[in-house]
Every structure is written in C-alpha cells, then in structure tokens.
C-alpha cells in the first residue's frame, strides 16, 4: 500500500473517532512519514477543537522539522 493511501486511511479513521488518545496515536503513526505526514497532521489538527490533540500535533510537526 502506498504512503499516500496509508495516510488517507489514517486521516479517515482520525475523523471517525472522538477519542483523544486514539487520535494522538494516529498522529504518531502519521508522523512516521516525516515530511509527507506534516501536511496531513496540519490538516487534522486544524479540523479538531480538542486543544490537547492540537498541541500534540504541533509538537509532532516541530519534532519532524527539527529532525529532518
């Protein structure tokens, strides 16, 4: 399965759940795609009202950028 398809599947699952911990796990998984995951993480955290998930996603993006 291609990276794009895997990321799309994770984004779909993210949107179907409201569980914060599960959403953070999905963001972790997307972050494994490094730069390809940044746009997806940005898109997902901008669509949620959960501040904890937003903050978590922003930290993941920051870490990806620092380590690439």
PDB file with one MODEL, atoms N, CA, C and O in Angstrom:
MODEL        1
ATOM      1  N   UNK A   1       0.849  -1.184   0.000  1.00  0.00           N
ATOM      2  CA  UNK A   1       0.000   0.000   0.000  1.00  0.00           C
ATOM      3  C   UNK A   1       0.893   1.245   0.000  1.00  0.00           C
ATOM      4  O   UNK A   1       1.891   1.298   0.718  1.00  0.00           O
ATOM      5  N   UNK A   2       0.540   2.211  -0.782  1.00  0.00           N
ATOM      6  CA  UNK A   2       1.355   3.426  -0.896  1.00  0.00           C
ATOM      7  C   UNK A   2       1.244   4.294   0.362  1.00  0.00           C
ATOM      8  O   UNK A   2       0.283   4.196   1.125  1.00  0.00           O
ATOM      9  N   UNK A   3       2.242   5.133   0.549  1.00  0.00           N
ATOM     10  CA  UNK A   3       2.224   6.061   1.685  1.00  0.00           C
ATOM     11  C   UNK A   3       0.990   6.947   1.651  1.00  0.00           C
ATOM     12  O   UNK A   3       0.347   7.171   2.676  1.00  0.00           O
ATOM     13  N   UNK A   4       0.662   7.450   0.461  1.00  0.00           N
ATOM     14  CA  UNK A   4      -0.492   8.345   0.331  1.00  0.00           C
ATOM     15  C   UNK A   4      -1.777   7.651   0.772  1.00  0.00           C
ATOM     16  O   UNK A   4      -2.616   8.247   1.449  1.00  0.00           O
ATOM     17  N   UNK A   5      -1.923   6.383   0.382  1.00  0.00           N
ATOM     18  CA  UNK A   5      -3.126   5.620   0.742  1.00  0.00           C
ATOM     19  C   UNK A   5      -3.165   5.378   2.247  1.00  0.00           C
ATOM     20  O   UNK A   5      -4.219   5.503   2.871  1.00  0.00           O
ATOM     21  N   UNK A   6      -2.020   5.032   2.829  1.00  0.00           N
ATOM     22  CA  UNK A   6      -1.961   4.793   4.271  1.00  0.00           C
ATOM     23  C   UNK A   6      -2.304   6.064   5.050  1.00  0.00           C
ATOM     24  O   UNK A   6      -3.050   6.016   6.028  1.00  0.00           O
ATOM     25  N   UNK A   7      -1.758   7.195   4.613  1.00  0.00           N
ATOM     26  CA  UNK A   7      -2.047   8.470   5.270  1.00  0.00           C
ATOM     27  C   UNK A   7      -3.523   8.811   5.119  1.00  0.00           C
ATOM     28  O   UNK A   7      -4.153   9.272   6.071  1.00  0.00           O
ATOM     29  N   UNK A   8      -4.079   8.591   3.934  1.00  0.00           N
ATOM     30  CA  UNK A   8      -5.509   8.867   3.700  1.00  0.00           C
ATOM     31  C   UNK A   8      -6.379   8.002   4.609  1.00  0.00           C
ATOM     32  O   UNK A   8      -7.375   8.482   5.151  1.00  0.00           O
ATOM     33  N   UNK A   9      -6.018   6.745   4.778  1.00  0.00           N
ATOM     34  CA  UNK A   9      -6.779   5.848   5.659  1.00  0.00           C
ATOM     35  C   UNK A   9      -6.719   6.326   7.106  1.00  0.00           C
ATOM     36  O   UNK A   9      -7.730   6.315   7.807  1.00  0.00           O
ATOM     37  N   UNK A  10      -5.537   6.745   7.554  1.00  0.00           N
ATOM     38  CA  UNK A  10      -5.383   7.247   8.918  1.00  0.00           C
ATOM     39  C   UNK A  10      -6.185   8.531   9.124  1.00  0.00           C
ATOM     40  O   UNK A  10      -6.799   8.726  10.173  1.00  0.00           O
ATOM     41  N   UNK A  11      -6.175   9.402   8.118  1.00  0.00           N
ATOM     42  CA  UNK A  11      -6.954  10.644   8.223  1.00  0.00           C
ATOM     43  C   UNK A  11      -8.439  10.326   8.350  1.00  0.00           C
ATOM     44  O   UNK A  11      -9.153  10.960   9.127  1.00  0.00           O
ATOM     45  N   UNK A  12      -8.895   9.348   7.589  1.00  0.00           N
ATOM     46  CA  UNK A  12     -10.295   8.954   7.645  1.00  0.00           C
ATOM     47  C   UNK A  12     -10.654   8.400   9.025  1.00  0.00           C
ATOM     48  O   UNK A  12     -11.696   8.741   9.586  1.00  0.00           O
ATOM     49  N   UNK A  13      -9.793   7.553   9.562  1.00  0.00           N
ATOM     50  CA  UNK A  13     -10.027   6.985  10.898  1.00  0.00           C
ATOM     51  C   UNK A  13     -10.018   8.089  11.956  1.00  0.00           C
ATOM     52  O   UNK A  13     -10.834   8.075  12.878  1.00  0.00           O
ATOM     53  N   UNK A  14      -9.101   9.036  11.824  1.00  0.00           N
ATOM     54  CA  UNK A  14      -8.996  10.153  12.767  1.00  0.00           C
ATOM     55  C   UNK A  14     -10.322  10.902  12.835  1.00  0.00           C
ATOM     56  O   UNK A  14     -10.801  11.250  13.915  1.00  0.00           O
ATOM     57  N   UNK A  15     -10.903  11.143  11.668  1.00  0.00           N
ATOM     58  CA  UNK A  15     -12.152  11.912  11.608  1.00  0.00           C
ATOM     59  C   UNK A  15     -13.348  11.145  12.166  1.00  0.00           C
ATOM     60  O   UNK A  15     -14.352  11.746  12.548  1.00  0.00           O
ATOM     61  N   UNK A  16     -13.242   9.822  12.213  1.00  0.00           N
ATOM     62  CA  UNK A  16     -14.363   8.998  12.674  1.00  0.00           C
ATOM     63  C   UNK A  16     -14.376   8.783  14.176  1.00  0.00           C
ATOM     64  O   UNK A  16     -15.365   8.285  14.715  1.00  0.00           O
ATOM     65  N   UNK A  17     -13.298   9.147  14.869  1.00  0.00           N
ATOM     66  CA  UNK A  17     -13.245   8.936  16.310  1.00  0.00           C
ATOM     67  C   UNK A  17     -13.167  10.268  17.050  1.00  0.00           C
ATOM     68  O   UNK A  17     -12.706  11.272  16.508  1.00  0.00           O
ATOM     69  N   UNK A  18     -13.623  10.252  18.290  1.00  0.00           N
ATOM     70  CA  UNK A  18     -13.505  11.441  19.129  1.00  0.00           C
ATOM     71  C   UNK A  18     -12.583  11.176  20.318  1.00  0.00           C
ATOM     72  O   UNK A  18     -12.374  12.059  21.150  1.00  0.00           O
ATOM     73  N   UNK A  19     -12.037   9.973  20.399  1.00  0.00           N
ATOM     74  CA  UNK A  19     -11.152   9.594  21.498  1.00  0.00           C
ATOM     75  C   UNK A  19      -9.796  10.278  21.348  1.00  0.00           C
ATOM     76  O   UNK A  19      -9.074  10.020  20.385  1.00  0.00           O
ATOM     77  N   UNK A  20      -9.450  11.141  22.289  1.00  0.00           N
ATOM     78  CA  UNK A  20      -8.216  11.928  22.211  1.00  0.00           C
ATOM     79  C   UNK A  20      -6.964  11.054  22.145  1.00  0.00           C
ATOM     80  O   UNK A  20      -6.056  11.327  21.360  1.00  0.00           O
ATOM     81  N   UNK A  21      -6.912  10.012  22.961  1.00  0.00           N
ATOM     82  CA  UNK A  21      -5.728   9.156  22.982  1.00  0.00           C
ATOM     83  C   UNK A  21      -5.564   8.419  21.662  1.00  0.00           C
ATOM     84  O   UNK A  21      -4.451   8.288  21.153  1.00  0.00           O
ATOM     85  N   UNK A  22      -6.655   7.943  21.115  1.00  0.00           N
ATOM     86  CA  UNK A  22      -6.618   7.259  19.827  1.00  0.00           C
ATOM     87  C   UNK A  22      -6.186   8.221  18.721  1.00  0.00           C
ATOM     88  O   UNK A  22      -5.406   7.859  17.840  1.00  0.00           O
ATOM     89  N   UNK A  23      -6.696   9.437  18.776  1.00  0.00           N
ATOM     90  CA  UNK A  23      -6.302  10.440  17.791  1.00  0.00           C
ATOM     91  C   UNK A  23      -4.810  10.744  17.883  1.00  0.00           C
ATOM     92  O   UNK A  23      -4.148  10.897  16.857  1.00  0.00           O
ATOM     93  N   UNK A  24      -4.278  10.832  19.090  1.00  0.00           N
ATOM     94  CA  UNK A  24      -2.843  11.100  19.258  1.00  0.00           C
ATOM     95  C   UNK A  24      -2.012   9.939  18.721  1.00  0.00           C
ATOM     96  O   UNK A  24      -0.952  10.154  18.133  1.00  0.00           O
ATOM     97  N   UNK A  25      -2.487   8.707  18.920  1.00  0.00           N
ATOM     98  CA  UNK A  25      -1.783   7.550  18.370  1.00  0.00           C
ATOM     99  C   UNK A  25      -1.750   7.608  16.846  1.00  0.00           C
ATOM    100  O   UNK A  25      -0.737   7.288  16.223  1.00  0.00           O
ATOM    101  N   UNK A  26      -2.865   8.020  16.256  1.00  0.00           N
ATOM    102  CA  UNK A  26      -2.917   8.139  14.798  1.00  0.00           C
ATOM    103  C   UNK A  26      -1.950   9.220  14.308  1.00  0.00           C
ATOM    104  O   UNK A  26      -1.282   9.045  13.290  1.00  0.00           O
ATOM    105  N   UNK A  27      -1.880  10.330  15.031  1.00  0.00           N
ATOM    106  CA  UNK A  27      -0.929  11.388  14.666  1.00  0.00           C
ATOM    107  C   UNK A  27       0.504  10.874  14.769  1.00  0.00           C
ATOM    108  O   UNK A  27       1.344  11.198  13.930  1.00  0.00           O
ATOM    109  N   UNK A  28       0.782  10.072  15.798  1.00  0.00           N
ATOM    110  CA  UNK A  28       2.108   9.462  15.934  1.00  0.00           C
ATOM    111  C   UNK A  28       2.441   8.613  14.711  1.00  0.00           C
ATOM    112  O   UNK A  28       3.543   8.678  14.167  1.00  0.00           O
ATOM    113  N   UNK A  29       1.457   7.816  14.294  1.00  0.00           N
ATOM    114  CA  UNK A  29       1.664   6.948  13.135  1.00  0.00           C
ATOM    115  C   UNK A  29       1.923   7.773  11.884  1.00  0.00           C
ATOM    116  O   UNK A  29       2.820   7.456  11.102  1.00  0.00           O
ATOM    117  N   UNK A  30       1.145   8.828  11.693  1.00  0.00           N
ATOM    118  CA  UNK A  30       1.337   9.701  10.530  1.00  0.00           C
ATOM    119  C   UNK A  30       2.698  10.381  10.589  1.00  0.00           C
ATOM    120  O   UNK A  30       3.324  10.604   9.553  1.00  0.00           O
ATOM    121  N   UNK A  31       3.160  10.712  11.786  1.00  0.00           N
ATOM    122  CA  UNK A  31       4.454  11.399  11.914  1.00  0.00           C
ATOM    123  C   UNK A  31       5.612  10.523  11.450  1.00  0.00           C
ATOM    124  O   UNK A  31       6.684  11.039  11.133  1.00  0.00           O
ATOM    125  N   UNK A  32       5.415   9.214  11.405  1.00  0.00           N
ATOM    126  CA  UNK A  32       6.461   8.306  10.920  1.00  0.00           C
ATOM    127  C   UNK A  32       6.762   8.544   9.439  1.00  0.00           C
ATOM    128  O   UNK A  32       7.814   8.135   8.947  1.00  0.00           O
ATOM    129  N   UNK A  33       5.842   9.203   8.727  1.00  0.00           N
ATOM    130  CA  UNK A  33       6.043   9.500   7.313  1.00  0.00           C
ATOM    131  C   UNK A  33       6.828  10.797   7.105  1.00  0.00           C
ATOM    132  O   UNK A  33       6.947  11.303   5.989  1.00  0.00           O
ATOM    133  N   UNK A  34       7.357  11.314   8.209  1.00  0.00           N
ATOM    134  CA  UNK A  34       8.200  12.516   8.189  1.00  0.00           C
ATOM    135  C   UNK A  34       7.536  13.675   7.442  1.00  0.00           C
ATOM    136  O   UNK A  34       6.406  14.048   7.758  1.00  0.00           O
ATOM    137  N   UNK A  35       8.226  14.239   6.461  1.00  0.00           N
ATOM    138  CA  UNK A  35       7.712  15.417   5.758  1.00  0.00           C
ATOM    139  C   UNK A  35       6.392  15.155   5.040  1.00  0.00           C
ATOM    140  O   UNK A  35       5.571  16.063   4.905  1.00  0.00           O
ATOM    141  N   UNK A  36       6.180  13.931   4.580  1.00  0.00           N
ATOM    142  CA  UNK A  36       4.914  13.602   3.918  1.00  0.00           C
ATOM    143  C   UNK A  36       3.748  13.643   4.915  1.00  0.00           C
ATOM    144  O   UNK A  36       2.597  13.829   4.520  1.00  0.00           O
ATOM    145  N   UNK A  37       4.045  13.473   6.179  1.00  0.00           N
ATOM    146  CA  UNK A  37       2.995  13.476   7.190  1.00  0.00           C
ATOM    147  C   UNK A  37       2.646  14.856   7.725  1.00  0.00           C
ATOM    148  O   UNK A  37       1.581  15.035   8.316  1.00  0.00           O
ATOM    149  N   UNK A  38       3.519  15.828   7.529  1.00  0.00           N
ATOM    150  CA  UNK A  38       3.307  17.161   8.098  1.00  0.00           C
ATOM    151  C   UNK A  38       2.003  17.786   7.607  1.00  0.00           C
ATOM    152  O   UNK A  38       1.218  18.295   8.408  1.00  0.00           O
ATOM    153  N   UNK A  39       1.770  17.750   6.305  1.00  0.00           N
ATOM    154  CA  UNK A  39       0.536  18.347   5.771  1.00  0.00           C
ATOM    155  C   UNK A  39      -0.705  17.656   6.329  1.00  0.00           C
ATOM    156  O   UNK A  39      -1.696  18.308   6.655  1.00  0.00           O
ATOM    157  N   UNK A  40      -0.638  16.333   6.436  1.00  0.00           N
ATOM    158  CA  UNK A  40      -1.774  15.582   6.966  1.00  0.00           C
ATOM    159  C   UNK A  40      -2.033  15.943   8.428  1.00  0.00           C
ATOM    160  O   UNK A  40      -3.180  16.137   8.831  1.00  0.00           O
ATOM    161  N   UNK A  41      -0.974  16.029   9.211  1.00  0.00           N
ATOM    162  CA  UNK A  41      -1.120  16.392  10.627  1.00  0.00           C
ATOM    163  C   UNK A  41      -1.705  17.796  10.740  1.00  0.00           C
ATOM    164  O   UNK A  41      -2.616  18.036  11.532  1.00  0.00           O
ATOM    165  N   UNK A  42      -1.175  18.721   9.942  1.00  0.00           N
ATOM    166  CA  UNK A  42      -1.692  20.093   9.935  1.00  0.00           C
ATOM    167  C   UNK A  42      -3.185  20.115   9.625  1.00  0.00           C
ATOM    168  O   UNK A  42      -3.963  20.793  10.297  1.00  0.00           O
ATOM    169  N   UNK A  43      -3.564  19.376   8.613  1.00  0.00           N
ATOM    170  CA  UNK A  43      -4.969  19.332   8.203  1.00  0.00           C
ATOM    171  C   UNK A  43      -5.852  18.782   9.323  1.00  0.00           C
ATOM    172  O   UNK A  43      -6.929  19.315   9.591  1.00  0.00           O
ATOM    173  N   UNK A  44      -5.393  17.721   9.970  1.00  0.00           N
ATOM    174  CA  UNK A  44      -6.202  17.090  11.014  1.00  0.00           C
ATOM    175  C   UNK A  44      -6.315  17.958  12.263  1.00  0.00           C
ATOM    176  O   UNK A  44      -7.397  18.083  12.837  1.00  0.00           O
ATOM    177  N   UNK A  45      -5.207  18.555  12.684  1.00  0.00           N
ATOM    178  CA  UNK A  45      -5.293  19.354  13.915  1.00  0.00           C
ATOM    179  C   UNK A  45      -6.070  20.645  13.690  1.00  0.00           C
ATOM    180  O   UNK A  45      -6.615  21.213  14.636  1.00  0.00           O
ATOM    181  N   UNK A  46      -6.125  21.109  12.458  1.00  0.00           N
ATOM    182  CA  UNK A  46      -6.910  22.316  12.208  1.00  0.00           C
ATOM    183  C   UNK A  46      -8.409  22.009  12.159  1.00  0.00           C
ATOM    184  O   UNK A  46      -9.241  22.914  12.224  1.00  0.00           O
ATOM    185  N   UNK A  47      -8.738  20.726  12.045  1.00  0.00           N
ATOM    186  CA  UNK A  47     -10.148  20.345  11.978  1.00  0.00           C
ATOM    187  C   UNK A  47     -10.706  19.874  13.318  1.00  0.00           C
ATOM    188  O   UNK A  47     -11.875  19.499  13.402  1.00  0.00           O
ATOM    189  N   UNK A  48      -9.887  19.888  14.361  1.00  0.00           N
ATOM    190  CA  UNK A  48     -10.366  19.429  15.670  1.00  0.00           C
ATOM    191  C   UNK A  48     -10.469  20.600  16.647  1.00  0.00           C
ATOM    192  O   UNK A  48      -9.751  21.593  16.525  1.00  0.00           O
ATOM    193  N   UNK A  49     -11.363  20.467  17.604  1.00  0.00           N
ATOM    194  CA  UNK A  49     -11.487  21.502  18.632  1.00  0.00           C
ATOM    195  C   UNK A  49     -10.791  21.085  19.927  1.00  0.00           C
ATOM    196  O   UNK A  49     -10.772  21.840  20.899  1.00  0.00           O
ATOM    197  N   UNK A  50     -10.222  19.883  19.932  1.00  0.00           N
ATOM    198  CA  UNK A  50      -9.544  19.341  21.114  1.00  0.00           C
ATOM    199  C   UNK A  50      -8.155  19.969  21.233  1.00  0.00           C
ATOM    200  O   UNK A  50      -7.252  19.636  20.467  1.00  0.00           O
ATOM    201  N   UNK A  51      -7.990  20.874  22.191  1.00  0.00           N
ATOM    202  CA  UNK A  51      -6.724  21.595  22.350  1.00  0.00           C
ATOM    203  C   UNK A  51      -5.556  20.662  22.651  1.00  0.00           C
ATOM    204  O   UNK A  51      -4.430  20.909  22.219  1.00  0.00           O
ATOM    205  N   UNK A  52      -5.826  19.594  23.388  1.00  0.00           N
ATOM    206  CA  UNK A  52      -4.766  18.641  23.725  1.00  0.00           C
ATOM    207  C   UNK A  52      -4.232  17.971  22.455  1.00  0.00           C
ATOM    208  O   UNK A  52      -3.022  17.814  22.289  1.00  0.00           O
ATOM    209  N   UNK A  53      -5.136  17.582  21.571  1.00  0.00           N
ATOM    210  CA  UNK A  53      -4.747  16.942  20.315  1.00  0.00           C
ATOM    211  C   UNK A  53      -4.031  17.949  19.414  1.00  0.00           C
ATOM    212  O   UNK A  53      -3.045  17.607  18.761  1.00  0.00           O
ATOM    213  N   UNK A  54      -4.523  19.186  19.376  1.00  0.00           N
ATOM    214  CA  UNK A  54      -3.865  20.229  18.573  1.00  0.00           C
ATOM    215  C   UNK A  54      -2.428  20.448  19.040  1.00  0.00           C
ATOM    216  O   UNK A  54      -1.503  20.477  18.229  1.00  0.00           O
ATOM    217  N   UNK A  55      -2.252  20.598  20.328  1.00  0.00           N
ATOM    218  CA  UNK A  55      -0.933  20.828  20.896  1.00  0.00           C
ATOM    219  C   UNK A  55      -0.002  19.647  20.603  1.00  0.00           C
ATOM    220  O   UNK A  55       1.166  19.831  20.262  1.00  0.00           O
ATOM    221  N   UNK A  56      -0.536  18.450  20.741  1.00  0.00           N
ATOM    222  CA  UNK A  56       0.243  17.242  20.476  1.00  0.00           C
ATOM    223  C   UNK A  56       0.709  17.225  19.018  1.00  0.00           C
ATOM    224  O   UNK A  56       1.872  16.941  18.732  1.00  0.00           O
ATOM    225  N   UNK A  57      -0.202  17.530  18.112  1.00  0.00           N
ATOM    226  CA  UNK A  57       0.127  17.554  16.689  1.00  0.00           C
ATOM    227  C   UNK A  57       1.164  18.600  16.354  1.00  0.00           C
ATOM    228  O   UNK A  57       2.076  18.347  15.567  1.00  0.00           O
ATOM    229  N   UNK A  58       1.032  19.779  16.946  1.00  0.00           N
ATOM    230  CA  UNK A  58       2.005  20.846  16.701  1.00  0.00           C
ATOM    231  C   UNK A  58       3.397  20.441  17.179  1.00  0.00           C
ATOM    232  O   UNK A  58       4.395  20.740  16.524  1.00  0.00           O
ATOM    233  N   UNK A  59       3.458  19.761  18.321  1.00  0.00           N
ATOM    234  CA  UNK A  59       4.750  19.284  18.823  1.00  0.00           C
ATOM    235  C   UNK A  59       5.350  18.231  17.896  1.00  0.00           C
ATOM    236  O   UNK A  59       6.563  18.201  17.687  1.00  0.00           O
ATOM    237  N   UNK A  60       4.498  17.366  17.341  1.00  0.00           N
ATOM    238  CA  UNK A  60       4.996  16.364  16.388  1.00  0.00           C
ATOM    239  C   UNK A  60       5.597  17.043  15.162  1.00  0.00           C
ATOM    240  O   UNK A  60       6.672  16.662  14.699  1.00  0.00           O
ATOM    241  N   UNK A  61       4.900  18.048  14.639  1.00  0.00           N
ATOM    242  CA  UNK A  61       5.399  18.775  13.460  1.00  0.00           C
ATOM    243  C   UNK A  61       6.736  19.432  13.780  1.00  0.00           C
ATOM    244  O   UNK A  61       7.669  19.378  12.980  1.00  0.00           O
ATOM    245  N   UNK A  62       6.822  20.047  14.944  1.00  0.00           N
ATOM    246  CA  UNK A  62       8.065  20.700  15.367  1.00  0.00           C
ATOM    247  C   UNK A  62       9.209  19.687  15.436  1.00  0.00           C
ATOM    248  O   UNK A  62      10.319  19.968  14.984  1.00  0.00           O
ATOM    249  N   UNK A  63       8.935  18.510  16.003  1.00  0.00           N
ATOM    250  CA  UNK A  63       9.968  17.482  16.107  1.00  0.00           C
ATOM    251  C   UNK A  63      10.384  16.952  14.736  1.00  0.00           C
ATOM    252  O   UNK A  63      11.567  16.709  14.499  1.00  0.00           O
ATOM    253  N   UNK A  64       9.422  16.773  13.836  1.00  0.00           N
ATOM    254  CA  UNK A  64       9.756  16.311  12.480  1.00  0.00           C
ATOM    255  C   UNK A  64      10.674  17.317  11.800  1.00  0.00           C
ATOM    256  O   UNK A  64      11.671  16.939  11.184  1.00  0.00           O
ATOM    257  N   UNK A  65      10.339  18.592  11.912  1.00  0.00           N
ATOM    258  CA  UNK A  65      11.149  19.625  11.253  1.00  0.00           C
ATOM    259  C   UNK A  65      12.543  19.720  11.851  1.00  0.00           C
ATOM    260  O   UNK A  65      13.513  19.960  11.133  1.00  0.00           O
ATOM    261  N   UNK A  66      12.648  19.532  13.163  1.00  0.00           N
ATOM    262  CA  UNK A  66      13.961  19.602  13.823  1.00  0.00           C
ATOM    263  C   UNK A  66      14.851  18.417  13.446  1.00  0.00           C
ATOM    264  O   UNK A  66      16.075  18.540  13.390  1.00  0.00           O
ATOM    265  N   UNK A  67      14.224  17.275  13.191  1.00  0.00           N
ATOM    266  CA  UNK A  67      14.990  16.055  12.946  1.00  0.00           C
ATOM    267  C   UNK A  67      15.168  15.725  11.469  1.00  0.00           C
ATOM    268  O   UNK A  67      15.705  14.672  11.126  1.00  0.00           O
ATOM    269  N   UNK A  68      14.720  16.619  10.597  1.00  0.00           N
ATOM    270  CA  UNK A  68      14.873  16.300   9.171  1.00  0.00           C
ATOM    271  C   UNK A  68      15.942  17.140   8.516  1.00  0.00           C
ATOM    272  O   UNK A  68      16.194  16.995   7.320  1.00  0.00           O
TER     273      UNK A  68
ENDMDL
END
